Amino acid sequence: MGSVRARAAAGATVVVALALIAAGTAVLLVLSNKLQGRAGLQAEVAAREVAAQIATGKPYGKLDLPDGEEHPVVVAADDGRVLAVGEDVQAVDGKRVAGASGGAGSVPPTAGDDDEDEEDDRGLRAGEVDEDVTYRDGTAKVDGSVADYRFALVEAKDTRGESVTVRAGSALAPEEDAVASVRNAMLIGLPLLLGVVAGVTWLVTRRALRPVEGIRGEMAAITASTDLSRRVPVPSSKDEIGRLARTTNETLAALESSVERQRRFVADASHELRSPIASLRTQLEVGVAHPELLDVPGAVEDTVRLQRLAADLLLLARLDAGERPSEARVDLAAMVREESSQRVTDRIPVRLGELASGEVAGSRGQLGRVLTNLLDNAQRHAVASVRVAVVREGEWVVLRVEDDGPGVPESERERIFERFVRLDDARTRDDGGAGLGLAIARDVAVRHGGSLAVRAGSVFELRLPVAG
């Protein structure tokens, strides 16, 4: 029972077994009731035929009674006297039928009285047969054999006004045999059918789960080999297993992309860190050997660049780790005023455009970092103008940073947001950074529920949802 196939086969077999048992029981009950009802109808027909003869005045000794073995008949008066009995009928319900020794025995009827035309307590007049019938199950001994019968009791009054009860039976043996045959057939067929259900379920489940085993095997091989370029086999079916295989491959592709991006990140970070460290070491070694040649401003610049790069790498590590921004309310217009007022050493003064009031939810420090990176990028490429504006567009607050530089080619407008990506004219140490500023800005924007993109020329647009 440790496999899905075994549990599915066992579950299907149990369910089918319960359903078949319930259905078989219902069929047997309905069949038994129907057959017993037919036996009762046959007994009633026989009883009414005899009662009709009595009602028409036919003498009891000349009654045309049916075969005793098929329909045993006993005609009795109200005081228990047997007036007529079917051929070979010896006893009913274990009691010997009195006066039956001579076959269809009879006794002289009692003379009627003067009020034979009056109704008795059952509402019958002379020569009438009661419309009601009573059914009873019992036994009868016919020609030395005892069998089960269903008896029909019909009341009648002869022409002399004497009330009699006609008791006619119908054998239950054929009905019992039919029910027993159906029951035996079910007992034989049920295990065979359950075996077929279990076998078919096992085979169908095995066939259905075969692709799952293929997926599991391939995943185990990928785990052992650490080769994320491999993919699991995708079955041709459009069912859940096919969707599972496709989703697994999509997950492997995303994992491969993430690992590859991480590798590139480590390689690029190592390269970016190697340059300022090597430059700083060279300057310090020269300073030790020749103090008069020490480039202190250059060493300070390399140290600052190294510090900024380390800070950028630390922030990217926190963002990749899933650090969630705070839920504080930040007024972008106020933040722009504050940040712009502190940039007194910029090559080109920052001009402020429209500053519409609009609060967003997030981290003041991270959003300030986005603005700083966008302004640094604009200062790096601007010719004579850097402009910042904040506008309100419906449920969005939009921050735009624009410069009059050459702009970003349309084919590069998405690539510049990748990590360690710098365009050809920004690869010098003096003019270009490490290629992390715009990547950090976009990551922060996305984690705040917004977006960052380049519009026409060199307009960088940050869109954030209004708080609340």
C-alpha positions in Angstrom: 0.0 0.0 0.0 3.0 2.3 -0.2 2.4 3.2 -3.9 -0.2 5.4 -5.4 -1.2 2.5 -7.7 -1.9 0.2 -4.8 -3.9 2.8 -2.9 -5.9 3.7 -6.0 -6.7 0.1 -6.9 -7.7 -0.7 -3.3 -9.8 2.5 -3.0 -11.6 1.8 -6.3 -12.2 -1.8 -5.3 -13.7 -0.9 -2.0 -15.9 1.7 -3.5 -17.1 -0.6 -6.2 -17.6 -3.4 -3.7 -19.8 -1.2 -1.5 -21.8 0.0 -4.4 -22.3 -3.6 -5.8 -23.3 -4.9 -2.3 -25.8 -2.1 -1.9 -27.2 -2.5 -5.4 -27.3 -6.3 -5.1 -29.1 -6.2 -1.8 -31.7 -3.8 -3.3 -32.1 -6.0 -6.3 -32.7 -9.1 -4.2 -35.2 -7.3 -2.0 -37.1 -6.0 -5.0 -37.0 -9.4 -6.7 -38.2 -11.2 -3.6 -41.0 -8.7 -3.0 -42.1 -9.0 -6.7 -42.0 -12.8 -6.7 -43.9 -13.0 -3.4 -46.4 -10.6 -4.7 -46.9 -12.7 -7.8 -47.3 -15.8 -5.6 -49.9 -14.0 -3.5 -51.8 -12.9 -6.7 -51.9 -16.5 -7.9 -53.2 -17.7 -4.5 -55.8 -15.0 -4.5 -57.0 -16.0 -8.0 -57.3 -19.6 -6.9 -59.2 -18.6 -3.7 -61.6 -16.4 -5.6 -62.4 -19.0 -8.2 -63.4 -21.5 -5.4 -65.3 -18.7 -3.5 -67.2 -17.9 -6.7 -68.3 -21.5 -7.0 -69.5 -21.5 -3.4 -71.4 -18.2 -3.9 -73.2 -19.6 -6.8 -74.5 -22.5 -4.7 -72.3 -25.3 -5.9 -72.2 -28.1 -3.3 -69.0 -28.4 -1.4 -68.5 -32.0 -2.4 -68.6 -31.0 -6.1 -66.3 -28.0 -6.0 -63.7 -27.8 -8.7 -60.6 -27.5 -6.7 -57.1 -26.9 -8.2 -54.2 -29.4 -7.9 -53.3 -29.7 -4.2 -49.5 -29.6 -4.8 -49.7 -26.4 -6.9 -52.5 -24.6 -5.0 -53.6 -26.3 -1.8 -57.1 -25.2 -0.9 -59.1 -25.6 2.3 -62.7 -24.4 2.8 -63.7 -24.0 6.4 -66.7 -22.7 8.2 -66.6 -20.1 10.8 -66.7 -22.8 13.6 -63.6 -24.5 12.1 -65.3 -27.3 10.3 -63.6 -28.3 7.1 -66.1 -28.2 4.3 -63.8 -29.0 1.4 -60.1 -29.6 0.9 -57.9 -29.9 -2.1 -56.6 -33.2 -3.4 -53.7 -34.7 -1.4 -53.7 -31.8 1.1 -53.0 -33.4 4.5 -52.1 -30.5 6.8 -51.8 -26.7 6.9 -49.3 -24.9 9.2 -48.6 -28.3 10.9 -52.2 -29.0 11.7 -54.0 -32.0 10.1 -57.0 -31.0 8.0 -60.0 -32.7 9.6 -62.2 -34.6 7.2 -59.5 -34.7 4.5 -58.9 -38.4 4.6 -61.1 -39.1 1.6 -59.5 -36.5 -0.7 -62.0 -33.7 -1.2 -63.9 -34.5 1.9 -66.9 -32.6 3.0 -69.5 -32.4 5.7 -73.2 -31.7 5.3 -73.8 -28.0 5.5 -75.9 -26.6 8.3 -79.4 -25.5 7.4 -79.9 -21.8 7.0 -82.0 -19.8 9.3 -84.8 -17.3 8.5 -82.5 -14.2 8.3 -80.1 -15.6 5.6 -80.9 -12.6 3.5 -79.7 -10.2 6.2 -76.1 -8.9 6.1 -73.6 -10.5 8.6 -71.1 -8.5 10.6 -68.8 -8.5 7.5 -71.4 -6.9 5.3 -71.9 -10.1 3.1 -75.2 -11.4 1.9 -76.0 -14.9 0.8 -74.2 -15.7 -2.5 -71.6 -12.9 -2.2 -67.8 -13.0 -2.0 -65.8 -10.5 0.1 -63.7 -8.1 -1.9 -61.0 -8.0 0.7 -58.3 -10.6 0.9 -55.8 -11.5 3.6 -52.3 -12.9 2.9 -50.4 -15.2 5.2 -47.2 -17.2 4.8 -47.3 -20.7 6.1 -46.6 -24.4 5.3 -48.7 -27.2 3.8 -48.3 -30.9 3.7 -49.3 -32.3 0.3 -48.9 -35.9 -0.5 -46.5 -36.4 2.3 -44.2 -33.4 1.4 -44.1 -30.2 3.4 -43.4 -26.9 1.6 -43.7 -23.1 2.1 -46.7 -21.4 0.6 -48.2 -17.9 0.5 -51.9 -18.3 1.4 -54.8 -16.0 0.4 -57.9 -15.9 2.6 -61.1 -14.9 1.0 -64.5 -14.7 2.8 -67.7 -15.9 1.1 -71.3 -16.8 1.9 -73.1 -19.6 0.2 -76.7 -19.5 -1.0 -77.8 -21.0 2.3 -76.3 -18.0 4.1 -73.4 -19.9 5.7 -70.1 -17.9 5.9 -67.0 -19.8 4.9 -63.3 -18.9 4.5 -61.5 -20.1 1.4 -57.8 -20.6 2.0 -55.8 -21.1 -1.1 -52.0 -21.3 -1.3 -49.3 -20.7 -3.9 -45.9 -22.4 -3.6 -43.0 -20.2 -2.7 -40.4 -22.7 -3.7 -40.0 -21.3 -7.3 -39.7 -17.8 -6.0 -37.2 -18.9 -3.4 -35.2 -20.8 -6.0 -35.1 -17.7 -8.3 -33.9 -15.4 -5.6 -31.3 -18.0 -4.5 -30.1 -18.3 -8.1 -29.7 -14.6 -8.4 -27.9 -14.4 -5.1 -25.5 -17.2 -6.0 -24.8 -15.6 -9.3 -24.0 -12.3 -7.5 -21.8 -14.1 -5.0 -19.8 -15.7 -7.8 -19.7 -12.7 -10.1 -18.9 -10.1 -7.4 -15.3 -11.3 -6.6 -14.6 -11.7 -10.3 -15.9 -8.2 -11.1 -13.9 -6.7 -8.1 -10.8 -8.5 -9.4 -11.3 -6.9 -12.9 -11.8 -3.5 -11.3 -8.7 -3.8 -9.2 -6.6 -5.0 -12.2 -7.9 -2.4 -14.6 -7.4 0.4 -12.0 -3.9 -0.8 -11.4 -3.0 -0.9 -15.1 -4.7 2.5 -15.8 -3.0 4.1 -12.8 0.3 2.6 -13.7 0.0 4.0 -17.3 -1.2 7.4 -16.1 1.7 7.7 -13.5 4.4 6.5 -15.9 5.3 10.1 -16.9 5.5 11.0 -13.2 8.2 8.4 -12.7 10.0 9.8 -15.8 9.8 13.3 -14.3 11.0 12.0 -10.9 13.9 10.2 -12.5 15.0 13.2 -14.5 14.7 15.5 -11.5 16.9 13.1 -9.5 19.5 13.1 -12.3 19.4 16.9 -12.4 19.9 17.1 -8.7 22.8 14.6 -8.8 24.5 16.3 -11.8 23.7 20.0 -10.9 23.1 20.5 -14.6 20.2 22.9 -14.7 20.1 23.0 -18.5 18.4 19.6 -18.5 14.6 19.4 -18.7 12.1 16.8 -17.7 10.1 14.9 -20.4 6.8 16.4 -21.3 4.0 13.9 -22.2 1.8 14.6 -25.2 -1.3 14.5 -23.1 -3.0 17.8 -22.0 -3.8 16.6 -18.5 -2.6 17.5 -15.1 0.7 15.5 -15.5 1.4 17.4 -18.7 0.9 20.7 -17.0 3.1 19.5 -14.1 5.9 18.7 -16.5 5.6 22.0 -18.2 5.5 23.9 -14.9 8.6 21.9 -13.7 10.5 22.9 -16.8 9.5 26.5 -16.3 10.7 26.3 -12.7 14.0 24.7 -13.9 14.4 27.5 -16.5 13.8 30.2 -13.9 16.2 28.5 -11.5 18.8 28.2 -14.2 18.4 31.8 -15.1 18.7 32.8 -11.4 21.8 30.7 -10.9 23.4 32.1 -14.1 22.5 35.6 -13.1 24.1 35.0 -9.7 27.2 33.6 -11.3 27.5 36.7 -13.5 26.8 38.9 -10.6 29.7 37.3 -8.6 32.0 37.5 -11.6 31.1 41.1 -12.4 31.3 42.1 -8.7 34.7 40.5 -8.4 35.9 42.3 -11.5 34.5 45.7 -10.3 36.1 45.3 -6.9 39.4 44.2 -8.4 40.0 47.4 -10.3 39.7 50.0 -7.4 41.5 47.7 -5.0 44.4 47.2 -7.5 44.5 50.9 -8.2 44.5 51.8 -4.5 47.2 49.2 -3.8 49.4 50.5 -6.6 49.1 54.1 -5.4 49.9 53.0 -1.8 52.9 51.0 -2.9 54.2 53.9 -4.9 53.6 56.2 -2.0 55.6 53.9 0.3 58.5 53.8 -2.1 58.3 57.4 -3.3 56.2 59.5 -0.9 56.5 62.6 -3.1 54.6 60.7 -5.9 51.6 59.7 -3.7 48.3 60.6 -5.4 46.2 61.3 -2.3 43.2 62.6 -4.2 43.2 59.6 -6.5 43.5 57.2 -3.5 40.6 58.9 -1.8 38.6 58.7 -5.0 39.3 55.0 -5.4 38.4 54.5 -1.7 35.1 56.3 -2.2 34.3 54.4 -5.3 35.1 51.1 -3.5 32.8 52.2 -0.6 29.9 53.0 -3.0 30.3 49.7 -4.8 30.3 47.8 -1.5 27.2 49.7 -0.4 25.5 48.9 -3.7 26.4 45.2 -3.5 25.1 45.1 0.1 21.8 46.7 -1.0 21.4 44.3 -3.9 22.0 41.3 -1.6 19.3 42.6 0.8 16.9 43.0 -2.1 17.6 39.6 -3.5 17.0 38.1 -0.1 13.5 39.4 -0.2 13.7 42.4 2.1 10.3 44.1 2.1 10.0 47.9 2.2 8.4 49.5 5.2 4.9 50.8 5.1 5.8 54.4 6.0 4.2 57.3 4.0 6.6 59.2 1.8 5.8 62.5 0.1 7.8 62.4 -3.1 7.6 66.2 -3.7 9.1 66.9 -0.3 11.7 64.2 -0.8 12.7 65.9 -4.1 13.0 69.3 -2.5 15.2 67.9 0.3 17.5 65.8 -1.9 17.9 68.6 -4.5 18.8 71.1 -1.8 21.7 68.9 -0.6 23.3 68.5 -4.1 25.3 71.7 -4.0 28.4 70.2 -5.6 26.7 68.9 -8.8 28.2 69.8 -12.1 24.9 71.0 -13.3 22.3 72.5 -10.9 19.1 70.6 -10.6 16.0 72.5 -11.8 12.7 71.7 -10.2 9.6 71.4 -12.3 6.0 70.7 -11.1 6.0 69.2 -7.7 2.5 67.8 -7.1 1.8 66.5 -3.6 1.4 62.8 -3.5 2.2 60.3 -0.8 3.4 56.7 -1.5 3.9 53.8 0.9 7.4 52.5 1.3 11.0 53.0 2.6 12.2 56.6 2.7 15.8 55.5 2.4 15.3 53.2 -0.6 13.2 55.7 -2.5 15.8 58.4 -1.7 18.4 56.0 -3.1 16.4 55.7 -6.4 16.2 59.5 -6.7 19.9 59.8 -6.0 20.8 57.2 -8.6 18.6 58.8 -11.2 20.1 62.3 -10.6 23.7 60.8 -10.6 22.9 59.2 -14.0 21.5 62.5 -15.3 24.5 64.4 -14.1 26.8 62.0 -15.9 25.1 62.4 -19.3 23.6 65.9 -19.2 25.0 68.8 -21.3 23.6 71.8 -19.5 20.2 70.8 -17.9 18.9 68.4 -15.3 15.2 68.7 -14.4 13.0 66.9 -11.8 9.2 66.9 -11.6 6.5 65.1 -9.7 3.0 64.8 -11.2 -0.2 63.0 -10.2 -1.8 60.7 -12.8 -5.0 59.1 -11.3 -3.9 56.6 -8.7 -0.2 57.0 -9.5 2.5 59.4 -8.5 5.0 59.9 -11.2 8.6 61.2 -10.7 10.4 62.2 -13.8 14.1 63.0 -14.1 15.1 64.5 -17.5 18.5 65.7 -18.9 19.5 67.2 -22.2 22.1 64.5 -23.0 22.2 62.3 -26.0 19.5 60.0 -24.6 19.3 56.3 -24.5 19.0 54.4 -27.8 15.6 52.6 -28.0 17.3 49.2 -28.4 19.2 49.8 -25.1 16.3 51.1 -22.9 15.8 47.8 -21.2 19.3 46.5 -21.1 20.6 49.5 -19.1 18.6 48.2 -16.1 20.5 45.0 -16.0 23.3 44.7 -13.4 26.8 45.8 -14.4 25.6 47.0 -17.8 27.2 50.2 -19.0 26.9 51.7 -22.4 30.2 52.2 -24.4 30.4 55.9 -23.6 30.1 55.3 -19.9 32.9 52.8 -19.3 35.6 55.1 -17.9 36.3 55.3 -14.3 35.6 59.0 -14.2 32.4 59.1 -16.2 30.8 55.7 -15.6 29.8 53.9 -12.4 29.8 50.2 -11.8 26.5 49.7 -13.7 24.4 49.0 -10.6 22.6 52.3 -10.0 19.8 51.8 -12.5 19.5 48.1 -11.6 19.0 49.0 -8.0 16.5 51.8 -8.8 14.3 49.4 -10.9 14.5 46.7 -8.2 13.4 49.1 -5.5 10.6 50.5 -7.8 9.2 47.0 -8.5 9.3 46.0 -4.8 7.3 49.2 -4.0 4.6 48.1 -6.5 5.7 50.5 -9.2 7.9 50.6 -12.3 10.9 52.5 -13.7 11.4 53.0 -17.4 13.0 55.2 -20.0 10.6 57.3 -22.1 11.4 59.5 -25.0 15.1 60.4 -25.1 16.6 60.5 -21.7 13.5 60.9 -19.5 13.5 58.4 -16.6 10.0 57.9 -15.2 9.3 56.3 -11.8 5.6 55.4 -11.2 4.4 54.5 -7.7 0.9 53.8 -6.5 -0.7 56.4 -4.2 -0.7 55.3 -0.6 -4.0 54.1 0.8 
